[in-house]
Structure formats: C-alpha cells, structure tokens
C-alpha cells in the first residue's frame, strides 16, 4: 500500500511539472506575425485597402450621426465609423481629442465604413 501511495505521489508530481505553464525566455514563439497590423495609415489610404482589412487611423471624431455612428476626420479626409460599446473602454472623447482607432473596413459598392473595435485617446 505504501509503495502504491509513493508511486502515485511521484506520478502526480512529475505530471504537474510536465503540464506546462510559464516558459521563460526560451519559449518557442509561433504563429503568423503581420507587420501591417497596428501601422497607422490615413483615411485616404484606408479607403484604398481591401474589404475586411484591419486598419489603424489617427484623427478626431467630429460629428455624431446616430447612437453608434460617427464621422471621423484626419488630414486626408473623412470616413463614417460605427463604434462598438466596448471600444470606448470608459473613455469620454470630445471633438478636440486626438484619438487612435482600430477597426475593420466595410466596403460597399458606393461607400466605405469602418467598424471600430478599439479607441485610444492620445
């Protein structure tokens, strides 16, 4: 019985170590690294990007159109944005605040909108 208990304890201790967790600096990095994500572009450049592209813009929200729809402006132009509630992250933004937004382009046949999922006050 004592041998069984000792073997069980030894097995549990070694399996806990093998289960993973913090890997330190020698952890293998893997996956796809897209260097374009997070790169700030202008509204004019964003309008030329492909549908469903993730873009980052800097500028100002200048006008509210509807509950969650706004006009966003930078030096190159304007774009209509739709902001998810979570994107505000408790921040109060005014037209004079310069912000960085991240979102997904929604291109239709006659206009381009941006579905914003992150706002950062600069």
CNS distance restraints for C-alpha pairs under 8 A (distance, minus, plus):
assign (resid   1 and name CA) (resid   5 and name CA) 6.27 0.50 0.50
assign (resid   2 and name CA) (resid   6 and name CA) 6.07 0.50 0.50
assign (resid   3 and name CA) (resid   7 and name CA) 6.07 0.50 0.50
assign (resid   4 and name CA) (resid   8 and name CA) 6.04 0.50 0.50
assign (resid   5 and name CA) (resid   9 and name CA) 6.15 0.50 0.50
assign (resid   6 and name CA) (resid  10 and name CA) 6.16 0.50 0.50
assign (resid   7 and name CA) (resid  11 and name CA) 6.02 0.50 0.50
assign (resid   8 and name CA) (resid  12 and name CA) 6.13 0.50 0.50
assign (resid   9 and name CA) (resid  13 and name CA) 6.19 0.50 0.50
assign (resid  10 and name CA) (resid  14 and name CA) 6.28 0.50 0.50
assign (resid  11 and name CA) (resid  15 and name CA) 6.07 0.50 0.50
assign (resid  12 and name CA) (resid  16 and name CA) 6.10 0.50 0.50
assign (resid  13 and name CA) (resid  17 and name CA) 6.56 0.50 0.50
assign (resid  14 and name CA) (resid  18 and name CA) 6.30 0.50 0.50
assign (resid  15 and name CA) (resid  19 and name CA) 6.08 0.50 0.50
assign (resid  16 and name CA) (resid  20 and name CA) 7.86 0.50 0.50
assign (resid  23 and name CA) (resid  27 and name CA) 5.14 0.50 0.50
assign (resid  35 and name CA) (resid  39 and name CA) 7.71 0.50 0.50
assign (resid  37 and name CA) (resid  54 and name CA) 6.76 0.50 0.50
assign (resid  37 and name CA) (resid  55 and name CA) 6.88 0.50 0.50
assign (resid  37 and name CA) (resid  56 and name CA) 7.62 0.50 0.50
assign (resid  38 and name CA) (resid  55 and name CA) 6.96 0.50 0.50
assign (resid  38 and name CA) (resid  56 and name CA) 5.67 0.50 0.50
assign (resid  38 and name CA) (resid 102 and name CA) 7.70 0.50 0.50
assign (resid  39 and name CA) (resid  55 and name CA) 7.51 0.50 0.50
assign (resid  39 and name CA) (resid  56 and name CA) 6.20 0.50 0.50
assign (resid  40 and name CA) (resid  55 and name CA) 7.33 0.50 0.50
assign (resid  40 and name CA) (resid  56 and name CA) 4.85 0.50 0.50
assign (resid  40 and name CA) (resid  57 and name CA) 5.35 0.50 0.50
assign (resid  40 and name CA) (resid  58 and name CA) 6.94 0.50 0.50
assign (resid  41 and name CA) (resid  45 and name CA) 6.17 0.50 0.50
assign (resid  41 and name CA) (resid  46 and name CA) 6.62 0.50 0.50
assign (resid  41 and name CA) (resid  55 and name CA) 7.30 0.50 0.50
assign (resid  41 and name CA) (resid  56 and name CA) 6.21 0.50 0.50
assign (resid  41 and name CA) (resid  57 and name CA) 5.55 0.50 0.50
assign (resid  41 and name CA) (resid  58 and name CA) 7.69 0.50 0.50
assign (resid  42 and name CA) (resid  46 and name CA) 6.19 0.50 0.50
assign (resid  42 and name CA) (resid  57 and name CA) 6.09 0.50 0.50
assign (resid  42 and name CA) (resid  58 and name CA) 7.46 0.50 0.50
assign (resid  42 and name CA) (resid  74 and name CA) 7.00 0.50 0.50
assign (resid  42 and name CA) (resid  75 and name CA) 7.76 0.50 0.50
assign (resid  42 and name CA) (resid  76 and name CA) 6.31 0.50 0.50
assign (resid  43 and name CA) (resid  47 and name CA) 6.14 0.50 0.50
assign (resid  43 and name CA) (resid  57 and name CA) 6.86 0.50 0.50
assign (resid  43 and name CA) (resid  73 and name CA) 7.70 0.50 0.50
assign (resid  43 and name CA) (resid  74 and name CA) 6.75 0.50 0.50
assign (resid  43 and name CA) (resid  76 and name CA) 6.03 0.50 0.50
assign (resid  43 and name CA) (resid  77 and name CA) 6.05 0.50 0.50
assign (resid  43 and name CA) (resid  78 and name CA) 6.65 0.50 0.50
assign (resid  43 and name CA) (resid  79 and name CA) 6.87 0.50 0.50
assign (resid  44 and name CA) (resid  48 and name CA) 6.75 0.50 0.50
assign (resid  44 and name CA) (resid  76 and name CA) 5.75 0.50 0.50
assign (resid  44 and name CA) (resid  77 and name CA) 6.52 0.50 0.50
assign (resid  45 and name CA) (resid  49 and name CA) 6.62 0.50 0.50
assign (resid  46 and name CA) (resid  55 and name CA) 6.77 0.50 0.50
assign (resid  46 and name CA) (resid 105 and name CA) 7.84 0.50 0.50
assign (resid  47 and name CA) (resid 112 and name CA) 6.49 0.50 0.50
assign (resid  49 and name CA) (resid  53 and name CA) 6.65 0.50 0.50
assign (resid  50 and name CA) (resid 105 and name CA) 7.64 0.50 0.50
assign (resid  50 and name CA) (resid 107 and name CA) 7.86 0.50 0.50
assign (resid  51 and name CA) (resid 105 and name CA) 5.55 0.50 0.50
assign (resid  51 and name CA) (resid 106 and name CA) 5.71 0.50 0.50
assign (resid  51 and name CA) (resid 107 and name CA) 5.25 0.50 0.50
assign (resid  52 and name CA) (resid 104 and name CA) 5.32 0.50 0.50
assign (resid  52 and name CA) (resid 105 and name CA) 4.80 0.50 0.50
assign (resid  52 and name CA) (resid 106 and name CA) 5.88 0.50 0.50
assign (resid  52 and name CA) (resid 107 and name CA) 7.62 0.50 0.50
assign (resid  53 and name CA) (resid 104 and name CA) 5.52 0.50 0.50
assign (resid  53 and name CA) (resid 105 and name CA) 5.44 0.50 0.50
assign (resid  54 and name CA) (resid 102 and name CA) 7.02 0.50 0.50
assign (resid  54 and name CA) (resid 103 and name CA) 5.53 0.50 0.50
assign (resid  54 and name CA) (resid 104 and name CA) 4.54 0.50 0.50
assign (resid  54 and name CA) (resid 105 and name CA) 6.49 0.50 0.50
assign (resid  55 and name CA) (resid 102 and name CA) 5.66 0.50 0.50
assign (resid  55 and name CA) (resid 103 and name CA) 5.67 0.50 0.50
assign (resid  55 and name CA) (resid 104 and name CA) 6.35 0.50 0.50
assign (resid  55 and name CA) (resid 105 and name CA) 7.25 0.50 0.50
assign (resid  56 and name CA) (resid 100 and name CA) 6.84 0.50 0.50
assign (resid  56 and name CA) (resid 101 and name CA) 5.59 0.50 0.50
assign (resid  56 and name CA) (resid 102 and name CA) 4.47 0.50 0.50
assign (resid  56 and name CA) (resid 103 and name CA) 6.76 0.50 0.50
assign (resid  57 and name CA) (resid 100 and name CA) 5.59 0.50 0.50
assign (resid  57 and name CA) (resid 101 and name CA) 5.36 0.50 0.50
assign (resid  57 and name CA) (resid 102 and name CA) 6.58 0.50 0.50
assign (resid  58 and name CA) (resid  74 and name CA) 6.71 0.50 0.50
assign (resid  58 and name CA) (resid  98 and name CA) 7.01 0.50 0.50
assign (resid  58 and name CA) (resid  99 and name CA) 5.62 0.50 0.50
assign (resid  58 and name CA) (resid 100 and name CA) 4.37 0.50 0.50
assign (resid  58 and name CA) (resid 101 and name CA) 6.42 0.50 0.50
assign (resid  59 and name CA) (resid  72 and name CA) 6.92 0.50 0.50
assign (resid  59 and name CA) (resid  73 and name CA) 5.61 0.50 0.50
assign (resid  59 and name CA) (resid  74 and name CA) 4.59 0.50 0.50
assign (resid  59 and name CA) (resid  75 and name CA) 7.81 0.50 0.50
assign (resid  59 and name CA) (resid  98 and name CA) 5.33 0.50 0.50
assign (resid  59 and name CA) (resid  99 and name CA) 5.60 0.50 0.50
assign (resid  59 and name CA) (resid 100 and name CA) 6.66 0.50 0.50
assign (resid  60 and name CA) (resid  72 and name CA) 5.63 0.50 0.50
assign (resid  60 and name CA) (resid  73 and name CA) 5.41 0.50 0.50
assign (resid  60 and name CA) (resid  74 and name CA) 6.62 0.50 0.50
assign (resid  60 and name CA) (resid  95 and name CA) 5.87 0.50 0.50
assign (resid  60 and name CA) (resid  96 and name CA) 6.86 0.50 0.50
assign (resid  60 and name CA) (resid  97 and name CA) 6.27 0.50 0.50
assign (resid  60 and name CA) (resid  98 and name CA) 5.18 0.50 0.50
assign (resid  60 and name CA) (resid  99 and name CA) 6.03 0.50 0.50
assign (resid  61 and name CA) (resid  70 and name CA) 6.67 0.50 0.50
assign (resid  61 and name CA) (resid  71 and name CA) 5.81 0.50 0.50
assign (resid  61 and name CA) (resid  72 and name CA) 4.37 0.50 0.50
assign (resid  61 and name CA) (resid  73 and name CA) 6.33 0.50 0.50
assign (resid  61 and name CA) (resid  94 and name CA) 7.30 0.50 0.50
assign (resid  61 and name CA) (resid  95 and name CA) 5.34 0.50 0.50
assign (resid  61 and name CA) (resid  97 and name CA) 7.97 0.50 0.50
assign (resid  62 and name CA) (resid  70 and name CA) 7.49 0.50 0.50
assign (resid  62 and name CA) (resid  71 and name CA) 5.78 0.50 0.50
assign (resid  62 and name CA) (resid  72 and name CA) 5.93 0.50 0.50
assign (resid  62 and name CA) (resid  73 and name CA) 6.68 0.50 0.50
assign (resid  62 and name CA) (resid  95 and name CA) 4.99 0.50 0.50
assign (resid  63 and name CA) (resid  70 and name CA) 5.59 0.50 0.50
assign (resid  63 and name CA) (resid  71 and name CA) 5.19 0.50 0.50
assign (resid  63 and name CA) (resid  72 and name CA) 7.47 0.50 0.50
assign (resid  63 and name CA) (resid  95 and name CA) 7.51 0.50 0.50
assign (resid  64 and name CA) (resid  68 and name CA) 7.84 0.50 0.50
assign (resid  64 and name CA) (resid  69 and name CA) 6.16 0.50 0.50
assign (resid  64 and name CA) (resid  70 and name CA) 4.36 0.50 0.50
assign (resid  64 and name CA) (resid  71 and name CA) 6.45 0.50 0.50
assign (resid  65 and name CA) (resid  69 and name CA) 5.34 0.50 0.50
assign (resid  65 and name CA) (resid  70 and name CA) 5.21 0.50 0.50
assign (resid  65 and name CA) (resid  71 and name CA) 7.20 0.50 0.50
assign (resid  66 and name CA) (resid  70 and name CA) 6.95 0.50 0.50
assign (resid  68 and name CA) (resid  82 and name CA) 5.56 0.50 0.50
assign (resid  68 and name CA) (resid  83 and name CA) 5.43 0.50 0.50
assign (resid  68 and name CA) (resid  84 and name CA) 7.12 0.50 0.50
assign (resid  68 and name CA) (resid  85 and name CA) 7.94 0.50 0.50
assign (resid  69 and name CA) (resid  80 and name CA) 6.93 0.50 0.50
assign (resid  69 and name CA) (resid  81 and name CA) 5.66 0.50 0.50
assign (resid  69 and name CA) (resid  82 and name CA) 4.52 0.50 0.50
assign (resid  69 and name CA) (resid  83 and name CA) 6.46 0.50 0.50
assign (resid  70 and name CA) (resid  80 and name CA) 5.73 0.50 0.50
assign (resid  70 and name CA) (resid  81 and name CA) 5.29 0.50 0.50
assign (resid  70 and name CA) (resid  82 and name CA) 6.47 0.50 0.50
assign (resid  70 and name CA) (resid  83 and name CA) 7.84 0.50 0.50
assign (resid  71 and name CA) (resid  78 and name CA) 6.55 0.50 0.50
assign (resid  71 and name CA) (resid  79 and name CA) 5.80 0.50 0.50
assign (resid  71 and name CA) (resid  80 and name CA) 4.67 0.50 0.50
assign (resid  71 and name CA) (resid  81 and name CA) 6.12 0.50 0.50
assign (resid  72 and name CA) (resid  78 and name CA) 5.54 0.50 0.50
assign (resid  72 and name CA) (resid  79 and name CA) 5.41 0.50 0.50
assign (resid  72 and name CA) (resid  80 and name CA) 6.19 0.50 0.50
assign (resid  72 and name CA) (resid  81 and name CA) 6.57 0.50 0.50
assign (resid  73 and name CA) (resid  77 and name CA) 5.73 0.50 0.50
assign (resid  73 and name CA) (resid  78 and name CA) 4.38 0.50 0.50
assign (resid  73 and name CA) (resid  79 and name CA) 6.61 0.50 0.50
assign (resid  74 and name CA) (resid  78 and name CA) 6.58 0.50 0.50
assign (resid  79 and name CA) (resid 112 and name CA) 7.20 0.50 0.50
assign (resid  79 and name CA) (resid 113 and name CA) 6.27 0.50 0.50
assign (resid  79 and name CA) (resid 114 and name CA) 7.37 0.50 0.50
assign (resid  80 and name CA) (resid 112 and name CA) 7.50 0.50 0.50
assign (resid  80 and name CA) (resid 113 and name CA) 5.13 0.50 0.50
assign (resid  80 and name CA) (resid 114 and name CA) 6.50 0.50 0.50
assign (resid  81 and name CA) (resid 113 and name CA) 5.61 0.50 0.50
assign (resid  81 and name CA) (resid 114 and name CA) 4.68 0.50 0.50
assign (resid  81 and name CA) (resid 115 and name CA) 5.90 0.50 0.50
assign (resid  81 and name CA) (resid 116 and name CA) 6.56 0.50 0.50
assign (resid  82 and name CA) (resid 113 and name CA) 7.48 0.50 0.50
assign (resid  82 and name CA) (resid 114 and name CA) 6.22 0.50 0.50
assign (resid  82 and name CA) (resid 115 and name CA) 4.91 0.50 0.50
assign (resid  82 and name CA) (resid 116 and name CA) 5.89 0.50 0.50
assign (resid  83 and name CA) (resid  87 and name CA) 6.51 0.50 0.50
assign (resid  83 and name CA) (resid  88 and name CA) 7.85 0.50 0.50
assign (resid  83 and name CA) (resid 115 and name CA) 6.18 0.50 0.50
assign (resid  83 and name CA) (resid 116 and name CA) 4.82 0.50 0.50
assign (resid  83 and name CA) (resid 117 and name CA) 6.56 0.50 0.50
assign (resid  84 and name CA) (resid  88 and name CA) 7.56 0.50 0.50
assign (resid  84 and name CA) (resid 115 and name CA) 7.58 0.50 0.50
assign (resid  84 and name CA) (resid 116 and name CA) 6.32 0.50 0.50
assign (resid  84 and name CA) (resid 117 and name CA) 5.86 0.50 0.50
assign (resid  85 and name CA) (resid  89 and name CA) 7.88 0.50 0.50
assign (resid  86 and name CA) (resid 117 and name CA) 7.17 0.50 0.50
assign (resid  86 and name CA) (resid 118 and name CA) 7.77 0.50 0.50
assign (resid  87 and name CA) (resid 116 and name CA) 6.91 0.50 0.50
assign (resid  87 and name CA) (resid 117 and name CA) 4.88 0.50 0.50
assign (resid  87 and name CA) (resid 118 and name CA) 4.41 0.50 0.50
assign (resid  87 and name CA) (resid 119 and name CA) 5.58 0.50 0.50
assign (resid  88 and name CA) (resid  92 and name CA) 7.62 0.50 0.50
assign (resid  88 and name CA) (resid 118 and name CA) 7.05 0.50 0.50
assign (resid  88 and name CA) (resid 119 and name CA) 5.94 0.50 0.50
assign (resid  89 and name CA) (resid 119 and name CA) 7.60 0.50 0.50
assign (resid  91 and name CA) (resid 121 and name CA) 7.86 0.50 0.50
assign (resid  93 and name CA) (resid  97 and name CA) 6.17 0.50 0.50
assign (resid  93 and name CA) (resid 121 and name CA) 7.57 0.50 0.50
assign (resid  97 and name CA) (resid 121 and name CA) 6.96 0.50 0.50
assign (resid  97 and name CA) (resid 122 and name CA) 7.53 0.50 0.50
assign (resid  98 and name CA) (resid 121 and name CA) 6.36 0.50 0.50
assign (resid  98 and name CA) (resid 122 and name CA) 5.69 0.50 0.50
assign (resid  99 and name CA) (resid 119 and name CA) 6.76 0.50 0.50
assign (resid  99 and name CA) (resid 120 and name CA) 5.55 0.50 0.50
assign (resid  99 and name CA) (resid 121 and name CA) 4.47 0.50 0.50
assign (resid  99 and name CA) (resid 122 and name CA) 5.21 0.50 0.50
assign (resid 100 and name CA) (resid 119 and name CA) 5.83 0.50 0.50
assign (resid 100 and name CA) (resid 120 and name CA) 5.10 0.50 0.50
assign (resid 100 and name CA) (resid 121 and name CA) 6.43 0.50 0.50
assign (resid 100 and name CA) (resid 122 and name CA) 6.82 0.50 0.50
assign (resid 101 and name CA) (resid 116 and name CA) 6.62 0.50 0.50
assign (resid 101 and name CA) (resid 117 and name CA) 7.72 0.50 0.50
assign (resid 101 and name CA) (resid 118 and name CA) 5.61 0.50 0.50
assign (resid 101 and name CA) (resid 119 and name CA) 4.59 0.50 0.50
assign (resid 101 and name CA) (resid 120 and name CA) 6.37 0.50 0.50
assign (resid 102 and name CA) (resid 116 and name CA) 5.70 0.50 0.50
assign (resid 102 and name CA) (resid 117 and name CA) 6.08 0.50 0.50
assign (resid 102 and name CA) (resid 118 and name CA) 5.16 0.50 0.50
assign (resid 102 and name CA) (resid 119 and name CA) 6.67 0.50 0.50
assign (resid 103 and name CA) (resid 114 and name CA) 5.94 0.50 0.50
assign (resid 103 and name CA) (resid 115 and name CA) 5.17 0.50 0.50
assign (resid 103 and name CA) (resid 116 and name CA) 4.02 0.50 0.50
assign (resid 103 and name CA) (resid 117 and name CA) 5.34 0.50 0.50
assign (resid 103 and name CA) (resid 118 and name CA) 6.84 0.50 0.50
assign (resid 104 and name CA) (resid 114 and name CA) 5.61 0.50 0.50
assign (resid 104 and name CA) (resid 115 and name CA) 5.17 0.50 0.50
assign (resid 104 and name CA) (resid 116 and name CA) 6.58 0.50 0.50
assign (resid 104 and name CA) (resid 117 and name CA) 7.98 0.50 0.50
assign (resid 105 and name CA) (resid 112 and name CA) 6.93 0.50 0.50
assign (resid 105 and name CA) (resid 113 and name CA) 5.98 0.50 0.50
assign (resid 105 and name CA) (resid 114 and name CA) 4.64 0.50 0.50
assign (resid 105 and name CA) (resid 115 and name CA) 6.37 0.50 0.50
assign (resid 106 and name CA) (resid 112 and name CA) 5.76 0.50 0.50
assign (resid 106 and name CA) (resid 113 and name CA) 5.11 0.50 0.50
assign (resid 106 and name CA) (resid 114 and name CA) 5.78 0.50 0.50
assign (resid 106 and name CA) (resid 115 and name CA) 6.95 0.50 0.50
assign (resid 107 and name CA) (resid 111 and name CA) 6.24 0.50 0.50
assign (resid 107 and name CA) (resid 112 and name CA) 4.41 0.50 0.50
assign (resid 107 and name CA) (resid 113 and name CA) 6.37 0.50 0.50
assign (resid 108 and name CA) (resid 112 and name CA) 5.98 0.50 0.50
